[in-house]
Amino acid sequence: MEENSQRLRLLKSRYRSQARIVYDILNTLYTEGMAPPTRLMYGARLPYDRLKKLLNQLLENELIEEIKINDHTYYRLTKKGAEALEELRRVKILLEQIGIRF
């Protein structure tokens, strides 16, 4: 019973909401200015297939833009993406103030 309880706590501690993952992607782009997918994989701690799905959603919602330079793909935060990041920062702070992990 105790072992199952420990496993559950470990799983909960590793779980990140999609909002947190989006926050990590947008924050990486804010910090880097422009970044290739591999940099975003490290910043968001995601495998490429999951990152690609989220990048497509962010592109569709115009939170990021894709830039091609010499056969390389980079992503950059849009104004709308910067505004979304600011809102996510506010939510993160609010949740942490009341003891909820973001």
Salt bridges, closest charged atoms under 4 A:
GLU2 OE2 - ARG9 NH2 3.67
GLU3 OE2 - ARG7 NH2 2.57
ASP24 OD2 - ARG16 NH1 2.95
ASP24 OD1 - ARG20 NE 3.03
GLU32 OE2 - ARG39 NE 3.22
GLU65 OE2 - ARG76 NE 2.78
GLU83 OE2 - LYS79 NZ 3.60
GLU86 OE1 - ARG89 NH1 3.90
GLU87 OE2 - ARG90 NH1 2.45
GLU96 OE2 - LYS92 NZ 3.06
